[in-house]
């Protein structure tokens, strides 16, 4: 499958999900978390590709380094993601896995991502490819998609999928 085909497919999904999400959006951040902090949010957010790429890398860093506050500020209350096996995880599931993910990856460098971003008004999708290694040290690519909406001066993720 070509990147162009993936990008066009993501764009079509983005438009449909953005329209649905716009009808059900609620504030993303918990009152207990200060989302203006640099450790809880990417600073200087704009409605552009570069900001989404920084957020994607920040999200991965938060998981590798044990920063659930970043995800509490990023993920919408109704956030859902699907795994390759079809399992649906909620916002609470994703945030709750941060300690487990951190314990596995704490000693490793945070992998760099190659990310294709499509921004359409106040919605965006990101197809990221994480370059890492498997348990035997062989190169491995992990593909995933995240979709965002921009409100209250910053981006919020409302859905994702592991490919």
N, C-alpha and C positions, 0 to 999 in steps of 0.2 A: 504494500500500500504506500503510495507516495505521500510526502508531506503536504503537497497541495490538496490531495484528496482528504487527508486528515483535517487540514485547516478548514476546508469547505464544509465538511461534515460537522466540525465543531461550531462553525459559524451558524449553521442551520439550527443546531441544538441550542446554541446560546440565545438566539432570537426567541425561540419557543419558551425556553425556561425563564428568560428574563421577563417576558410578558406575564407568565404565570406568577413569578416571584414578586413582581411589582405590586400585585394585588394582595400579597400576604406578608409583606415585609414588616418586621418589628425591630426595635433597637437591638444591636448586637452585643453590646458589652454589659457584663455584669456590673452592678453598682459597686461591688467590692474591689474591682480592678481598675486602676488608673490607666486608661488606654492612651493618655497623652505622653506617658513615659517612653523613652527611646528603647527600653528593653521589652516593652509590651506592644510596640507598634513601629512600623517603618516610618521614619520622619519624612516630611516634605512630599506628601503624596499628591500626584497629579493624575489626571485621566489620560495616561499614556502607557505605552508598552514597557518602557524602562521601569516604571514604578511596579508594574505587575511582576516583572522579572526579579526585582529586588524583594518583593513580597514572597515569591516562590522560594527563593534562596533563604530568606529569613525564616520561613515556615520550616524548612528542612533543618536549619540550624537550631531552631527552637526544639525540635524533636530530638536531635542529636545531643544537645546540651542541657536539656531538662528545663525548658521555659514554658510551662503550660499557660502562663499569663498571656503570652503572645497569641496563642490559639484562642483563648477566651475573648480577646479583643478582635480577632480576625473572623472567627466563625459566627455566622448568623445563628440565632436560637433554633431555627428549624433546619440547620445544616444537615445534609445527608451525603454519604459517599458509598459507592459500591465497590466491592473487591472483585478480583478476577473470578472468584468462585461464586459470585452472585450475592454474597453476604452484604447486607445493608448495615452501615454503622452510623450512629447519631453523633451529634456534636459532643455529647457526654462521653461516648465510647472513644472518640478520637482524642479528646483531652485526657481521658483516663489512661490511655496507652502511653502517654509521654514518659512516665517513669520506667516502664518496661523497655521502650525504645531506647531511652537514654542509657540504661544499664547495659544493653547490647552494644551500643555504638560509642559510648563515652570516650574510649581510648583511640577511636579512629578519627581521621580528618573528615570534615563535612564535605561530601562530594559536591563538585560543581554540576550545575544543571545546564543543559541546552534547552531553551524554552522558545516555543512559537506562541506569540500572543496575537489575539484578535480583539481589538477594542471597538465597540459599537455604542457610541453615546456613553451612557452610564453603566454599561455592561461590558464584561470582558471574559474571554476564555484563555486558558493557558494550557498548552500541551507540553509537558516537561519530560525530558529524558535524563535520568540519573545514571551516571557512569560509575559503576562500583565493581565489586568482585563477589563471587560466590564463596561458599565455605572452603573450597579448595584453592582459592586465590585466582580463579579464572575470571577474565573480564565478563561483566554482565551489564545489560541495560535494563532499567526499570522505567516503564512509560506510565504516565498518569495525566489526567486532565482535571483542572479545577476551574470553576466558574465564579465570577465575582459581580457584585453590583457596587456602585459608588454612591454613597450618601453620607451625610454628616461630616463631610470633609475628608473621607477616607474610603478605601476599598474594604469590602466584606465578602468573604467566601460563602456561597450558599449551596454549592453541590460539588461533587468530585467523583472520579471513577479511576480505578486502577485498570490499565489495559494489558 
